[in-house]
Amino acid sequence: MDLPEQVADLMEQQRLLHPGERVLVAVSGGLDSVALLTVLEELAPRFGWKLCVAHFNHQLRGRASDGDERFVQRMAQRLKLPWHPGRGDVAGLAARSGTSIEMAARRLRHEFLARTARRFQCPAIALAHHADDQVELFFLRLLRGASGEGLRGMEPRSASPAAPQLRLVRPFLTMARKDLEAFVRQRRLRFREDATNASRVPLRNRVRRELLPWLRKEFQPALNQVVLRTMELIGDDAEEVSRVARQWAAAPAPRPAWERLPRALQRRIIQQRLQRLQVPVDFDLVERLRRSAGRPISVGDRWVQRERDGQLRCLSQPAAEFNPAERGIALTPRGSVNFGQLQIDWKLARRVKVKDKADGVEFFDAASVGRRIILRHWRPGDRFQPIGMKTAVKLQDCFVNQKISRSRRHELTLATTSSGVIFWVEGLRLGAVARLTPATRQILVWRWRRGPAAQSCIAGGAEPCYARRAGNR
């Protein structure tokens, strides 16, 4: 079956376009969109579609971008189709908003397509995304830590992000790019090459040109099929969790207690409620809200609090309170202490097995730390000299540079020497005062874990001895 017939079957099976419908076709001038316009133009008489061509000039490649625009215009004129160009200052938007060029381009492009579709009464916008785009998107989102909903990828039919009443259709989404290339060669179609696709700067290009070919060669020749199947499975699971989360949130009392809900369901409920509050969602925020009820969490210039029944509330900014709690510790050869919800285990050793950096473990020069330390929280005026800095700076400045929220700063534990010099702050770089050096004779092995049920990380018994390492990680 040739490409137009595959698209025709897909259109009928999934009802992407209705007979007689007006369709806005987004055409960049590249191979994929040229193939899309050619296929839809060939099928239009059979289904009664009325096609319009739209092209958005991103103004990123100077004369080349203008050349793309002229190419699409000539193609539309040759096919006797209405032609609607648009332009946008992508680079300017990216600079003003602090977003990437790719995100700024996507936003302006979708806004233009939505305006044009409404203007010419096209309820559907056809896009040329294909299966290879889907696989690239999976790895891009995986590397950025997307949720199950994000890893599901694009749908053959979805709402426009700029105008939900309009729908986006992707007739090529199950088809490999090599099939589009074969179609273009067979029809001897001309198209435009985007020189920026050869650049290694955009992550998408590195995924496309380096990561995916390497995975196909070394690990899985059928990578597309495996990833697309995985995306479908993840997406179906995520959709079901979302459905149950909505069902739980809408259920009248009494309903299953929050504490008895599975973690996956708790996360999705919080995620959905954050989205309704128009609060940016990330994993750390969701986890902090999930694990703590009744505690305000800072999100930019807003504060969000989860109640015990799972409801979220936006609060006015509470006044920051410095926690005066502290605890003095005598550093015996081996010991353990709880400070709030933090458990700290330590031991003094002449030789240790120093592995790659692991969460919750650090090494200090024991002589520099001394035999007695103090555990406490951040206080006004605290100064700290992390490794790599020549002088001590305000601890508040360190928090700001690391983008640690105001509420979180007051929760963190820090350790000082008996004379008050800070050598460790939970989650920050080590203090320069106690770093390992070639002169180190005894090492303080420092492990910590947050949570009321934290268990000791240092087990008794013999441990293999390895040479002492100079210099911290």
C-alpha positions in Angstrom: 0.0 0.0 0.0 1.5 3.4 -1.0 1.6 6.3 1.4 -1.6 8.1 0.3 -3.6 4.9 0.8 -2.0 4.4 4.2 -3.0 7.9 5.2 -6.5 7.4 3.8 -7.0 4.2 5.9 -5.7 6.0 9.0 -8.0 9.0 8.5 -11.0 6.7 8.3 -10.0 4.5 11.2 -9.2 7.3 13.6 -11.6 9.9 12.1 -8.9 12.5 12.1 -10.6 14.6 9.4 -14.3 14.8 8.5 -15.5 14.6 4.9 -15.9 18.1 3.4 -13.9 19.7 6.2 -11.6 22.8 5.8 -8.0 21.9 6.8 -5.1 24.2 7.4 -1.9 22.4 6.4 1.3 23.6 8.1 4.1 23.5 5.6 7.7 24.5 6.5 9.1 23.5 3.1 11.0 20.5 4.5 10.7 17.0 3.2 8.1 15.9 5.8 5.7 18.8 5.2 6.1 18.7 1.5 5.1 15.0 1.6 2.1 15.8 3.8 0.7 18.5 1.6 1.2 16.3 -1.5 -0.6 13.4 0.1 -3.5 15.5 1.4 -3.9 17.3 -1.9 -4.1 13.9 -3.7 -6.8 12.6 -1.2 -8.8 15.9 -1.0 -11.1 15.2 -4.0 -12.0 11.8 -2.6 -13.0 13.2 0.9 -14.1 16.6 -0.2 -11.5 18.4 2.0 -10.8 22.1 1.3 -7.1 22.7 2.0 -5.3 25.9 2.9 -1.5 26.3 3.2 0.1 28.1 6.1 3.8 28.8 6.5 5.5 30.5 9.5 8.8 32.2 9.0 10.8 32.0 12.2 13.3 34.6 10.9 16.3 32.6 12.3 18.2 31.9 9.2 18.1 35.2 7.3 17.9 34.6 3.5 17.4 30.9 4.0 14.2 31.5 6.0 12.9 33.9 3.3 13.8 31.3 0.7 11.7 28.7 2.5 8.8 31.1 2.5 9.0 31.7 -1.2 9.3 28.0 -1.9 6.1 27.2 0.0 4.3 30.1 -1.7 5.2 28.7 -5.2 4.2 25.2 -4.2 0.8 26.4 -2.9 0.3 28.5 -6.1 1.2 25.5 -8.3 -1.4 23.4 -6.5 -3.9 26.3 -6.7 -4.4 26.3 -2.9 -4.9 29.4 -0.7 -1.7 30.6 0.9 -1.2 32.2 4.3 2.2 33.3 5.4 3.2 34.5 8.9 6.4 35.8 10.7 7.6 36.1 14.3 10.6 37.3 16.2 11.5 34.0 17.8 15.0 35.1 19.0 13.5 38.2 20.6 10.8 36.2 22.4 13.4 33.7 23.6 15.6 36.4 25.0 12.7 38.3 26.7 11.1 35.2 28.3 14.2 33.3 29.2 13.1 30.2 27.2 14.9 28.2 24.6 14.7 29.1 20.9 12.8 25.8 20.3 10.2 26.7 22.9 9.8 30.2 21.7 9.5 29.0 18.1 6.8 26.5 19.1 4.8 29.0 20.9 4.8 31.6 18.1 4.2 29.0 15.5 1.1 27.5 17.2 -0.3 31.0 17.9 0.0 31.8 14.2 -1.6 28.6 13.1 -4.5 29.0 15.5 -5.1 32.6 14.4 -5.0 31.6 10.7 -7.2 28.6 11.3 -9.9 30.7 13.0 -9.6 33.4 10.4 -10.3 31.0 7.5 -12.7 28.7 9.5 -10.5 25.7 9.5 -11.4 23.5 12.5 -8.4 21.2 11.9 -4.6 21.9 11.5 -2.6 19.2 9.8 1.0 18.7 11.0 3.8 16.5 9.5 5.1 14.8 12.7 6.1 11.2 12.0 7.2 8.1 14.0 10.9 9.2 14.2 9.8 12.5 15.7 7.9 10.6 18.3 11.0 8.5 19.2 13.1 11.7 19.4 10.5 13.3 21.7 10.5 10.3 24.0 14.2 10.5 24.6 14.2 14.3 24.9 11.4 14.1 27.6 13.1 11.1 29.3 16.3 13.1 29.6 14.4 16.0 31.1 12.6 13.8 33.7 9.1 13.8 32.2 6.2 12.0 33.9 4.3 9.1 32.4 1.9 11.5 30.7 4.8 13.4 29.1 6.5 10.1 27.9 3.3 9.2 26.1 4.3 11.7 23.4 2.1 13.1 20.7 -1.3 11.9 19.8 -2.6 11.6 16.2 -5.4 14.0 17.3 -5.1 16.6 20.0 -6.2 20.1 20.9 -4.2 23.1 19.8 -2.1 24.5 22.7 -3.0 28.0 21.5 -6.7 27.4 20.9 -8.2 24.2 22.5 -11.3 24.4 20.3 -9.1 23.7 17.3 -7.7 20.2 16.8 -4.2 19.2 15.5 -4.1 16.1 13.3 -0.9 14.1 12.6 -1.5 11.7 9.7 2.1 10.5 9.6 2.6 9.8 13.3 2.8 6.0 12.8 5.0 6.2 9.7 8.8 6.1 9.6 10.7 9.0 8.0 12.3 6.6 5.5 8.8 5.9 4.1 8.3 9.6 3.6 11.7 9.9 1.9 10.9 7.0 -0.4 7.6 8.7 -1.3 9.3 12.0 -2.1 12.0 10.3 -4.2 9.3 8.3 -6.1 7.3 11.5 -6.8 10.5 13.5 -7.5 9.3 16.2 -5.2 11.5 19.2 -4.4 11.9 20.3 -0.8 14.1 22.7 1.3 17.0 21.5 3.6 17.3 23.3 6.9 21.1 23.8 7.6 20.5 24.1 11.3 19.6 20.4 11.4 23.4 19.7 11.1 24.2 21.8 14.2 25.2 19.9 17.4 24.0 22.7 19.6 20.2 21.8 19.9 19.7 18.7 22.1 17.2 17.4 19.6 19.8 17.3 16.9 22.3 15.4 19.1 19.5 12.9 19.9 18.6 12.5 16.3 22.1 12.3 14.8 24.2 10.7 17.6 22.1 9.0 20.3 19.5 7.2 18.2 21.9 5.8 15.5 24.2 4.5 18.3 21.3 2.8 20.0 20.1 1.2 16.8 23.6 0.0 15.9 24.7 -1.2 19.3 21.6 -2.3 21.1 18.3 -2.4 19.2 17.9 -2.3 15.4 14.1 -2.1 15.9 14.3 0.9 18.2 11.3 2.7 16.7 9.0 -0.2 17.2 10.2 -0.9 20.8 10.0 2.8 21.9 6.6 3.4 20.2 5.2 0.3 22.0 6.7 1.5 25.3 5.2 4.9 24.8 1.8 3.4 24.2 2.0 1.2 27.4 3.2 4.1 29.5 0.6 6.4 28.1 -2.3 4.0 28.7 -1.1 3.4 32.3 -0.8 7.2 32.9 -4.2 7.8 31.4 -5.8 5.2 33.8 -4.0 6.8 36.8 -5.3 10.2 35.8 -8.8 8.9 35.4 -8.8 7.3 38.9 -7.2 10.5 40.3 -10.0 12.6 38.9 -12.6 10.1 40.2 -11.2 10.2 43.7 -11.1 14.1 43.7 -14.7 14.3 42.6 -16.0 11.6 44.9 -18.2 12.8 47.9 -17.1 12.0 51.4 -16.4 9.6 52.8 -13.8 8.5 50.4 -10.5 6.5 50.8 -8.2 8.3 53.2 -5.2 10.2 51.6 -2.7 8.1 53.5 -4.1 4.9 52.1 -3.8 6.0 48.4 -1.0 4.5 46.3 1.9 6.9 45.8 1.3 7.0 42.1 -2.3 8.2 42.7 -1.2 10.8 45.3 1.3 12.2 42.8 -1.3 12.5 40.0 -3.9 14.1 42.3 -1.3 16.8 43.4 -0.2 17.2 39.8 -3.7 17.8 38.6 -4.5 20.3 41.3 -1.3 22.2 40.7 -2.2 22.5 37.1 -5.7 23.9 38.0 -3.9 26.4 40.3 -1.6 27.3 37.3 1.4 26.4 39.4 4.5 25.0 37.4 4.8 21.3 38.2 8.0 19.5 38.9 8.8 16.2 40.6 10.4 17.8 43.7 7.5 20.1 44.4 5.0 17.2 44.0 7.0 15.0 46.4 7.4 17.7 49.0 3.6 18.4 49.0 2.9 14.6 49.0 5.1 13.9 52.0 4.1 16.9 54.2 0.6 18.1 55.1 0.0 21.5 56.6 3.4 22.9 55.6 3.6 25.9 53.2 5.9 25.3 50.2 7.4 28.2 48.3 6.8 28.2 44.5 8.3 31.3 43.1 6.3 34.2 44.6 3.5 31.9 45.7 3.0 29.5 48.6 1.1 26.2 48.3 0.0 23.9 51.1 -1.5 20.4 51.1 -4.2 19.7 53.6 -4.6 16.3 55.2 -7.5 15.5 52.9 -5.3 16.1 49.8 -6.7 19.5 49.0 -4.2 22.2 47.9 -4.4 25.8 49.0 -2.5 28.9 47.7 -1.4 31.0 50.6 -0.1 34.5 51.1 3.6 34.5 51.8 4.2 33.5 55.5 6.9 35.3 57.5 10.1 33.3 57.5 11.0 32.0 61.0 14.5 31.0 61.9 14.7 27.8 63.8 16.8 28.2 67.0 17.2 24.4 67.6 20.8 23.1 67.9 22.6 20.1 69.2 26.2 19.6 70.3 27.8 16.4 69.3 31.0 14.7 70.6 32.6 12.9 67.6 33.3 9.5 69.0 35.0 6.9 66.7 31.5 5.8 65.5 28.1 7.2 66.2 24.6 8.2 65.1 22.3 11.1 66.0 18.8 12.3 65.0 18.3 16.0 64.4 14.7 16.8 63.5 13.9 14.5 60.6 17.6 14.1 59.7 19.6 11.1 60.8 23.3 11.4 60.7 25.8 8.5 61.0 29.5 9.0 61.2 32.8 7.2 61.8 36.4 8.1 62.0 38.7 6.1 59.8 42.3 6.2 58.6 41.4 4.5 55.4 38.1 4.3 53.5 36.7 2.9 50.3 36.0 6.1 48.4 33.5 5.4 45.7 32.0 7.7 43.1 29.9 10.4 44.7 26.7 9.0 46.3 23.7 10.8 47.7 24.0 11.3 51.5 27.7 10.7 52.0 30.7 13.0 52.4 34.3 12.9 53.6 36.0 15.5 55.8 39.4 16.0 57.3 38.7 15.0 60.9 41.4 17.2 62.4 40.0 20.3 60.8 36.5 19.5 62.0 37.6 18.8 65.6 36.2 16.5 68.3 33.0 18.4 68.9 30.6 19.9 66.4 27.2 21.6 66.5 24.2 20.8 64.4 21.7 23.6 63.8 19.7 25.5 61.2 20.4 28.7 59.2 20.6 31.9 61.1 20.8 35.6 60.1 24.3 36.6 59.2 25.7 33.0 58.6 28.7 33.0 56.3 30.0 29.9 54.5 33.0 29.2 52.2 32.3 26.3 49.9 35.1 24.5 48.2 36.2 26.5 45.1 35.5 29.9 46.6 38.4 32.0 47.9 36.4 33.7 50.8 33.3 33.0 52.8 30.0 34.5 51.5 26.6 35.0 53.0 24.9 31.6 53.3 21.7 33.3 52.0 23.6 34.1 48.7 24.5 30.4 48.4 20.8 29.5 48.8 19.8 32.1 46.2 22.4 30.9 43.7 21.2 27.3 44.1 17.6 28.3 43.7 16.6 26.9 47.1 13.2 28.2 48.2 12.7 30.3 51.2 10.8 27.7 53.1 13.4 25.0 52.3 16.3 27.1 53.6 14.9 27.1 57.1 14.5 23.3 57.0 18.1 22.4 56.1 20.6 21.3 58.7 24.1 22.6 58.9 27.2 21.6 60.9 29.8 23.8 62.5 33.0 23.3 64.3 33.1 24.1 68.0 34.3 27.6 67.2 31.3 28.2 64.9 32.8 27.7 61.4 30.3 26.1 59.1 31.9 23.1 57.3 28.7 21.4 56.0 25.3 22.5 54.8 22.8 19.9 53.7 22.6 19.8 49.9 25.4 22.3 49.2 29.1 21.9 48.3 31.4 21.0 51.1 33.0 23.6 53.2 36.6 24.5 52.3 37.7 24.5 55.9 37.4 20.7 56.2 38.3 19.4 52.8 40.6 16.4 52.4 44.2 17.1 51.5 47.4 15.1 51.1 48.2 15.9 54.7 44.9 14.3 56.0 45.6 11.6 58.6 42.1 10.8 59.7 38.9 11.0 57.8 35.4 11.8 59.1 32.9 9.7 57.1 29.6 11.5 57.2 26.3 10.0 56.1 22.9 11.5 56.4 19.4 10.5 55.5 16.1 12.5 55.8 12.9 10.9 57.1 11.5 9.8 60.5 12.2 6.1 59.7 15.8 6.7 58.6 18.0 3.8 59.4 21.8 3.8 60.0 23.7 3.7 56.8 26.9 2.5 58.4 26.8 -1.2 59.3 29.1 -2.9 61.7 31.8 -5.3 60.8 34.9 -5.2 58.8 35.3 -3.0 55.7 37.9 -3.4 52.9 40.7 -0.9 53.2 41.8 1.2 50.3 44.3 4.0 50.0 43.3 7.3 51.3 42.3 9.8 48.6 43.5 13.4 48.7 41.1 16.1 47.7 37.3 16.1 47.8 35.1 15.3 44.8 
